[in-house]
Amino acid sequence: MDMIVHTSHAHEGFCTFQHFHWEDLRHTKFLEASVKDKAVANFSSGKPYMGCKPVGFCKRRRYRVLAVSKVDNTGVNGGLQNFESSPQGYFGNVLVSASPSGSFHNFEESDSNNQLRKFVRNGELGEGFKLLEGMVYHGEILDIIACTNLIRGFCKKGKTRKAARVMEIIEDSGAVPDVITYNVLISGYCKAGDIDTALQVLDRMRVAPDVITYNTILRSLCDVGKLKQAMEVLDQQLQRECHPDVITYTILIEATCKESGVGQAMKLLDEMRSGGCKPDVVTYNVLINGICKEGRLDEAIKFMNNMPSFGCQPDVITHNIILRSMCSAGRWMDAERFLADLLCKGCSPDVVTFNILINSLCQKGLLGRAIDVLEKMPKHGCTPNSLSYNPLLHGFCNEKKMERAIEYLEIMVSRGCYPDIVTYNTLLTALCKDGKVDVAVEVLNQLSTKVCSPVLITYNTVIDGLSKVGKTDRAIKLLDEMRAKGLKPDIITYSSLVGGLSREGKVDDAIKFFHDFERMGVRPNAITYNFIMLGLCKARQTDRAIDFLAYMVMRGCKPTESTYTILIEGIAYEGLANEALELLNELCTRGFVKKSSAEQVAVKM
């Protein structure tokens, strides 16, 4: 009777284990195989993977592998007769042995594999790894799908060494990972920026790489500008008769556009076509984008218009590329006509299309026209998002039209579009620059009740605003608040507070604050030192300011031109104008102070 070999596959295409059975069997027996090096089982049309031990990942250990089979107790050509009465025997050319405990495990019902899947599903990767090691030690068959997901989980967390160790365990067990398992590990290394190790995994794969394997490697190489090495990998791919697909060529065409220009990319396009691979709209979009970046907008438009003759219709992304290029070139009338033509042709623009035009109009200060575009969006089935409103708010803030900015913020919310943190940061910066810090504090307080939470730059903006108008007490309260929320202040935060305290004449408090954040590991910059020296000079303590200059140099912070002019003005402020002028000339001669700056200081003295 012929033996039928079934390979169980999950929906992702992972091969989990191989099942051998004969038709019309009533009884099931389970065999445990202790696999010898290079033993290859070859029955009928199928080859069980357990007999070939791969070489590659670090030092190898020998594990016993449990094979699951349904067998006829009468044997196959006598190869399995009286197996039950013997502790071990041979099935074909594979040594099989009974479990030391005398019992056999049913893989399909394996509690260990079910538990492994559960650990991976719940993100308990460490527990899953421990279980995996125990399973191999006790000779249980590994579920390749669960192991692959364990590798994926470790890679997502950046733990590629642990992922590689899982792969090593799989291979040591005698199982053969399928191509998807290798692809997951290779992808993990690529995302971690470790392309060299990814290439090593590619070289020692025990199954044939597929086009996804190569596309992952090629994209990573191209992303870091290694086009030459990517082309070498492509040659290897072709030698192994793994045919590139449209994604492969599109990756390489995009990289070629960036590194060698569209001319070279077109040659690759010809090669792609001659190889029987048809470009898609993404491929053409990459080329159109490249042509636009080379400043050949009219050629790009012509190329887009020719796309239907290539058997490919432009999509909304194609149109967005052209529109963005028109706006960047300042061709506003062309851009608006282009959008109008799209609408007349029945092409459906998306929110990005409108946002490109709104953003470009706002950058040029054409806020009225930008508002017209914004108001047209719903008529064409597009709902404005925060990126539609942000350029308008920014434009109003730049023109110091705070009332209009707040008005559009309210319109935005009333239409169900909630501002993002960029919106609030834009508004807070403008309010603080306009001296309306109390309103800025109110807006900041409102953020606690909103979906988006303040970030470091949000607090820094308001702390700096408060410090500049003499409200450092409130600024310090905000510092405590941001710390309580788990945000770590940076040098910008502390410099703002030091500057505020110095301006208020609280120079000793500023110095104390200065040393406090130094102890926290925040390194002061020249601006911070200058704030302290300015405060000391205003307090007629120029001698202490000079000492602080020495401390600054000792701590490895290079003085700036402002450092010297602050000290010179401080010396003059204490009634030593002649000495200050003499020092100024000396510093100017040595090149520490520019002549134009020296003249301005001299006038003040």
C-alpha positions in Angstrom: 0.0 0.0 0.0 1.4 3.4 -0.9 2.3 5.8 1.8 0.8 9.3 1.6 2.9 12.2 3.0 0.9 15.2 4.2 2.5 18.5 5.3 0.3 20.6 7.6 0.3 24.2 6.7 -1.1 27.2 8.6 -2.8 30.1 6.8 0.5 32.0 6.6 2.2 29.2 4.9 4.3 27.9 7.7 5.2 24.2 7.6 4.6 22.8 11.1 5.3 19.1 11.0 5.0 16.2 8.6 2.4 13.5 9.0 2.8 10.0 7.6 -0.2 7.7 7.4 -1.8 4.9 5.4 -5.4 4.9 4.3 -8.1 3.0 6.2 -6.0 2.7 9.4 -7.8 2.0 12.6 -4.9 2.2 15.0 -2.5 5.1 15.7 1.1 4.6 17.1 3.6 7.3 17.9 7.3 7.0 17.2 10.1 8.9 18.8 13.1 9.3 16.6 16.7 9.9 17.7 18.1 11.5 14.6 21.7 10.8 13.6 23.8 13.4 11.7 23.1 13.4 7.9 20.4 10.6 8.1 17.9 11.3 5.4 14.5 9.7 5.4 13.2 9.3 1.9 9.9 7.5 1.5 7.9 7.5 -1.7 7.3 11.0 -2.8 8.0 12.7 0.6 11.1 13.4 2.6 10.6 13.9 6.4 12.7 16.9 7.5 13.9 15.2 10.7 16.8 13.4 9.2 18.9 16.2 7.9 20.8 18.2 10.6 21.7 21.7 9.3 24.9 23.4 10.1 25.2 27.1 10.8 24.0 28.8 13.9 26.8 28.6 16.5 27.7 25.4 18.2 25.4 22.4 17.6 23.9 20.2 20.2 22.1 16.9 19.4 18.5 16.7 20.4 16.0 13.9 20.0 13.1 14.6 17.8 9.6 13.3 18.2 8.0 12.1 15.0 4.3 11.6 14.7 3.0 8.8 12.5 -0.1 6.6 11.9 1.2 3.2 11.0 -0.1 -0.2 10.1 1.1 -2.7 12.7 1.7 -5.2 9.9 4.6 -3.1 8.7 5.8 -1.8 5.4 8.0 -4.3 3.6 8.8 -5.7 7.0 10.5 -2.5 8.0 8.3 -2.0 11.1 7.2 -5.4 12.1 7.1 -6.2 15.9 8.2 -2.6 16.6 6.1 -2.4 19.7 8.1 -5.2 21.3 11.4 -3.6 20.7 12.8 -0.5 22.5 14.2 0.8 19.3 14.3 0.0 15.6 14.7 1.5 12.2 12.0 2.9 10.0 13.6 3.1 6.5 17.0 4.5 7.3 16.0 6.5 10.3 16.7 5.3 13.8 13.6 5.5 16.0 13.4 4.9 19.7 10.8 4.8 22.4 10.6 7.5 25.0 12.5 6.7 28.2 9.2 6.9 30.1 7.6 4.4 27.8 4.9 6.8 26.7 4.5 8.7 23.5 3.3 12.3 22.9 0.6 13.3 20.5 1.9 16.4 18.7 -1.5 17.5 17.6 -2.6 17.6 21.3 0.7 18.8 22.7 0.1 20.8 25.8 3.5 22.3 25.5 2.9 23.7 22.0 -0.5 25.1 23.0 1.2 26.8 26.0 4.0 28.1 23.7 1.4 29.6 21.4 -0.4 31.2 24.4 2.9 32.7 25.7 3.7 34.2 22.3 0.1 35.5 21.9 0.2 37.2 25.3 3.7 38.7 24.7 5.3 36.6 27.4 8.4 35.9 25.2 10.8 35.1 28.0 8.5 32.4 29.3 7.9 31.1 25.8 11.7 30.9 25.3 12.1 28.9 28.6 9.3 26.5 27.5 10.9 26.1 24.1 14.2 25.0 25.7 12.4 22.6 27.9 10.5 21.1 25.0 13.6 20.4 23.1 15.3 18.9 26.1 12.4 16.5 26.5 12.3 15.6 22.9 9.1 17.2 21.9 8.3 18.2 18.3 8.3 22.0 17.9 5.5 23.8 16.2 7.3 25.9 13.5 4.5 28.5 13.4 4.7 29.2 17.2 8.5 29.3 16.9 8.3 31.7 14.0 6.0 34.0 16.0 8.4 33.8 18.9 11.2 35.0 16.6 8.9 37.7 15.3 8.1 38.8 18.9 11.8 39.1 19.8 12.6 41.0 16.6 9.8 43.5 17.2 11.4 44.2 20.6 14.8 44.6 19.0 16.1 41.4 20.7 17.6 39.9 17.6 20.1 37.8 19.5 17.3 36.1 21.3 15.5 35.6 18.0 18.7 34.0 16.5 18.9 31.7 19.5 15.3 30.5 18.8 16.4 29.8 15.2 19.4 27.9 16.5 17.2 25.8 18.8 14.9 25.0 15.9 17.7 23.9 13.7 19.4 21.9 16.5 16.2 20.0 17.1 16.4 18.6 13.6 13.5 20.6 12.3 13.9 22.7 9.2 12.5 26.2 9.4 10.6 27.2 6.4 11.3 30.3 4.3 8.9 32.5 6.3 10.8 31.7 9.5 14.0 32.9 7.9 12.3 35.9 6.4 11.1 37.0 9.8 14.6 36.8 11.3 16.2 38.5 8.3 13.6 41.3 8.5 14.3 41.7 12.2 18.0 42.2 11.5 17.3 44.6 8.7 15.0 46.7 10.9 17.7 46.8 13.6 20.1 48.1 11.0 22.3 45.0 11.1 22.3 44.2 7.4 25.6 42.3 7.5 24.1 39.7 9.9 20.9 39.5 7.7 23.2 38.7 4.7 24.9 36.0 6.8 21.5 34.4 7.6 20.7 34.6 3.8 23.9 32.7 3.0 23.3 29.9 5.4 19.6 29.3 4.8 18.7 25.6 4.6 15.8 26.3 2.3 15.7 28.3 -0.9 15.2 32.1 -0.4 12.1 33.5 -2.0 11.5 36.9 -3.6 10.4 38.3 -0.2 13.7 37.4 1.3 15.6 39.3 -1.3 13.2 42.3 -1.3 13.7 42.7 2.4 17.5 42.7 2.0 17.4 45.0 -1.1 15.2 47.6 0.6 17.5 47.8 3.6 20.6 48.1 1.5 19.0 50.8 -0.7 17.7 52.7 2.4 21.2 53.2 3.6 22.6 54.1 0.2 24.3 50.8 -0.6 23.0 50.5 -4.2 26.1 48.8 -5.5 25.9 46.0 -2.9 22.1 45.8 -3.6 22.8 45.1 -7.3 25.3 42.4 -6.3 22.6 40.8 -4.2 20.3 41.0 -7.2 22.9 39.2 -9.3 23.0 36.4 -6.7 19.2 36.3 -6.7 19.2 35.8 -10.5 21.9 33.1 -10.3 19.7 31.2 -7.8 16.8 31.4 -10.4 14.7 33.4 -8.0 12.9 35.8 -10.3 12.6 39.4 -9.2 9.1 40.8 -9.0 7.7 44.4 -9.5 8.6 45.2 -5.9 12.2 44.2 -6.4 12.6 46.5 -9.5 10.7 49.4 -7.9 13.0 49.3 -4.9 16.1 49.4 -7.1 14.7 52.0 -9.5 13.9 54.3 -6.6 17.4 53.9 -5.2 18.9 54.5 -8.7 16.9 57.7 -9.1 18.4 59.0 -5.8 22.0 57.9 -6.4 22.5 58.0 -10.2 19.6 59.9 -11.6 16.5 59.1 -13.6 18.5 58.3 -16.8 20.1 55.3 -15.1 16.8 54.3 -13.5 15.2 54.3 -17.0 17.7 51.6 -18.1 16.7 49.5 -15.2 13.0 50.0 -16.2 13.9 48.7 -19.7 15.7 45.7 -18.2 12.6 45.1 -16.1 10.3 45.1 -19.1 12.6 42.9 -21.2 12.7 40.4 -18.3 8.9 40.0 -18.5 8.1 42.0 -15.4 5.4 44.6 -15.9 5.9 47.9 -14.0 2.9 49.0 -11.9 1.7 52.5 -10.9 4.1 52.5 -7.9 7.1 52.0 -10.3 5.9 54.9 -12.5 5.3 57.1 -9.5 8.8 56.6 -8.3 10.1 57.7 -11.7 7.8 60.7 -11.9 8.9 61.8 -8.4 12.6 61.4 -9.5 11.9 63.6 -12.6 10.2 66.2 -10.5 13.1 66.3 -8.0 15.5 66.9 -11.0 13.5 70.1 -11.7 11.9 68.7 -14.9 8.3 69.2 -14.0 7.0 69.6 -17.6 8.7 66.2 -18.5 7.1 64.6 -15.5 3.7 65.9 -16.6 4.3 64.5 -20.1 5.4 61.1 -18.6 2.2 61.0 -16.5 0.0 61.7 -19.5 1.8 58.8 -21.4 1.1 56.3 -18.6 -2.1 55.0 -20.2 -0.2 54.0 -23.3 2.1 51.9 -21.1 -1.0 50.1 -19.8 -1.1 51.8 -16.5 -3.4 54.6 -15.2 -2.1 57.4 -12.9 -3.5 57.3 -9.4 -4.1 59.9 -6.8 -0.5 59.6 -5.6 0.7 60.4 -9.1 -1.3 63.5 -9.2 -0.2 64.5 -5.7 3.5 64.2 -6.8 2.9 66.6 -9.7 0.8 69.0 -7.6 3.5 69.2 -4.8 6.2 69.8 -7.5 4.0 72.6 -9.0 3.6 74.3 -5.6 7.3 73.9 -4.7 8.1 75.7 -8.0 5.7 78.5 -7.2 3.4 77.7 -10.1 0.2 78.5 -8.0 -2.0 79.1 -11.0 -0.9 75.8 -12.6 -1.5 74.0 -9.4 -5.0 75.3 -8.9 -5.8 74.6 -12.6 -4.4 71.1 -12.2 -6.6 70.4 -9.2 -9.7 71.9 -11.1 -8.9 69.6 -14.1 -8.7 66.6 -11.9 -12.1 67.4 -10.4 -13.6 67.9 -13.9 -12.2 64.6 -15.1 -13.9 62.8 -12.2 -10.5 61.9 -10.6 -11.0 61.7 -6.8 -8.5 63.7 -4.9 -7.8 62.7 -1.3 -7.1 64.8 1.8 -3.4 64.8 1.0 -4.1 66.5 -2.4 -5.9 69.4 -0.7 -3.4 69.6 2.1 -0.5 70.0 -0.3 -2.2 73.0 -1.9 -3.3 74.5 1.5 0.2 74.2 3.0 1.9 75.7 0.0 -0.5 78.7 -0.1 0.0 79.3 3.6 3.8 79.3 3.2 3.4 82.1 0.7 1.1 84.0 3.0 -1.9 83.4 0.7 -4.2 82.6 3.6 -7.4 83.7 1.9 -6.9 81.4 -1.0 -5.9 78.6 1.4 -9.2 79.0 3.3 -11.1 78.8 0.0 -9.5 75.5 -0.8 -10.2 74.2 2.8 -13.9 75.1 2.5 -14.2 73.2 -0.9 -12.9 69.9 0.6 -16.2 68.6 1.9 -17.9 69.2 -1.5 -15.5 66.7 -3.0 -15.9 64.0 -0.3 -12.8 65.0 1.7 -12.9 65.8 5.4 -10.2 68.2 6.5 -7.8 66.8 9.2 -5.4 68.5 11.6 -2.8 68.8 8.8 -5.4 70.8 6.8 -5.8 73.4 9.6 -2.3 73.5 11.0 -0.8 75.6 8.2 -3.6 78.1 8.5 -3.1 78.4 12.3 0.6 78.8 11.7 0.0 81.4 9.1 -2.3 83.5 11.4 0.3 83.1 14.2 3.1 84.4 12.0 1.0 87.4 11.1 0.2 87.9 14.8 -3.5 87.4 14.1 -4.0 85.5 17.3 -7.8 86.1 17.4 -8.1 84.5 13.9 -5.9 81.6 15.0 -8.0 80.9 18.0 -11.2 81.3 15.9 -10.0 78.6 13.4 -9.0 76.4 16.3 -12.6 76.6 17.6 -13.9 76.0 14.0 -11.7 73.0 13.7 -13.0 71.4 17.0 -16.6 72.3 16.1 -16.3 70.3 12.9 -15.1 67.2 14.8 -11.4 67.6 13.9 -9.4 67.5 17.1 -6.1 69.4 17.1 -2.9 67.4 17.5 0.1 68.4 19.5 1.7 70.2 16.6 -1.4 72.5 16.5 -1.1 73.3 20.1 2.7 73.8 20.0 2.2 76.2 17.1 -0.4 78.2 19.0 1.5 78.2 22.3 4.7 79.4 20.6 2.8 82.3 19.0 1.1 83.2 22.2 4.3 83.3 24.1 6.1 85.4 21.5 3.2 87.8 21.6 3.6 88.0 25.4 0.2 86.4 26.1 1.7 83.8 28.5 -1.4 83.7 30.7 -3.5 82.5 27.7 -0.7 80.0 26.8 -0.9 78.6 30.4 -4.7 78.2 30.0 -4.3 76.4 26.7 -1.7 74.1 28.3 -4.0 73.3 31.2 -6.7 72.4 28.7 -4.4 69.9 27.1 -4.7 67.7 30.2 -8.3 67.1 29.3 -7.7 66.5 25.6 -6.8 63.4 23.7 -3.2 64.6 23.0 -0.9 65.1 25.9 1.8 67.8 26.2 5.3 66.8 25.2 8.7 68.2 26.2 8.6 70.9 23.6 5.2 72.0 24.8 6.3 72.6 28.3 9.6 74.2 27.2 7.7 76.7 25.1 5.5 77.8 28.0 8.3 77.7 30.6 10.4 79.9 28.3 7.5 82.3 27.8 6.9 82.6 31.5 10.6 83.1 32.3 10.9 85.9 29.8 8.1 87.9 31.4 9.4 87.6 34.9 7.1 84.7 36.1 9.7 82.1 37.0 7.8 81.0 40.0 5.0 79.7 37.7 7.6 78.3 35.3 9.2 76.3 38.2 5.7 74.9 39.0 5.4 73.8 35.4 8.8 72.1 35.7 7.5 70.1 38.7 4.3 69.3 36.8 6.2 67.9 33.7 8.5 65.8 36.0 5.4 64.4 37.7 4.1 63.3 34.2 7.3 61.5 33.5 8.8 64.0 31.1 12.5 64.6 31.5 13.6 68.3 31.3 16.5 69.0 29.0 19.1 71.8 28.7 16.5 74.1 27.0 14.2 73.8 30.0 16.9 74.6 32.5 18.5 77.4 30.4 15.1 79.1 30.2 14.7 79.0 34.0 18.3 80.1 34.7 17.9 83.0 32.2 14.6 84.0 33.9 16.0 83.9 37.4 19.1 86.0 36.3 16.9 88.6 34.6 14.9 88.9 37.8 18.0 89.6 39.8 17.8 86.2 41.6 21.3 85.3 40.4 22.2 83.2 43.5 19.0 81.1 42.9 20.0 80.8 39.3 23.5 79.5 40.3 22.0 77.0 42.7 19.6 75.8 40.0 22.6 75.6 37.6 24.5 73.3 39.9 21.4 71.2 40.7 20.8 70.2 37.1 24.6 69.7 36.6 24.3 67.1 39.3 21.4 65.5 37.5 23.7 64.9 34.5 22.5 67.8 32.3 25.4 69.5 30.7 25.1 73.3 30.5 25.8 75.0 27.2 27.4 78.4 26.5 23.9 80.1 26.6 23.4 78.8 30.2 26.8 80.1 31.3 26.1 83.5 29.6 22.9 83.9 31.5 24.7 83.4 34.9 27.5 85.8 33.9 25.0 88.4 32.7 23.1 88.2 36.0 26.4 88.6 38.0 27.5 91.6 35.9 24.1 93.3 36.4 24.5 92.7 40.2 28.0 94.4 39.9 29.7 91.2 40.7 32.0 91.1 37.7 34.8 89.4 39.7 32.4 86.4 40.3 31.5 86.5 36.6 35.1 86.2 35.6 35.5 83.3 38.0 32.5 81.7 36.3 34.2 82.1 32.9 37.2 80.2 34.3 34.8 77.5 35.5 33.1 77.4 32.1 36.5 76.8 30.4 37.5 74.2 33.0 34.3 72.3 32.3 35.1 72.1 28.6 32.5 74.7 27.3 33.9 77.1 24.8 33.1 80.8 25.4 31.3 82.6 22.6 31.6 86.2 21.4 28.6 87.0 23.7 30.5 85.7 26.7 33.3 88.2 26.2 31.0 91.2 25.4 28.9 90.5 28.6 32.1 90.6 30.7 33.4 93.8 29.0 30.0 95.5 29.5 30.1 94.3 33.2 33.5 95.8 33.7 32.4 99.1 32.2 29.2 99.0 34.3 31.3 99.0 37.4 33.0 102.3 36.4 36.1 100.8 34.7 35.4 102.0 31.2 39.0 102.5 30.1 40.0 99.0 31.3 37.0 97.6 29.5 37.8 99.4 26.3 41.4 98.2 26.5 40.3 94.6 27.0 37.8 94.9 24.1 40.6 96.0 21.7 42.8 93.1 22.8 40.0 90.6 22.2 39.2 92.2 18.9 42.8 92.0 17.8 42.9 88.3 18.8 39.8 87.5 16.8 37.6 86.6 19.8 35.2 89.5 19.1 34.3 90.8 15.6 35.0 94.4 14.8 31.3 95.2 14.2 30.4 93.7 17.6 33.2 95.7 19.3 32.0 98.9 17.8 28.5 98.3 19.2 29.9 97.5 22.7 32.1 100.7 22.5 29.1 102.8 21.7 27.2 101.5 24.8 30.2 102.3 27.0 
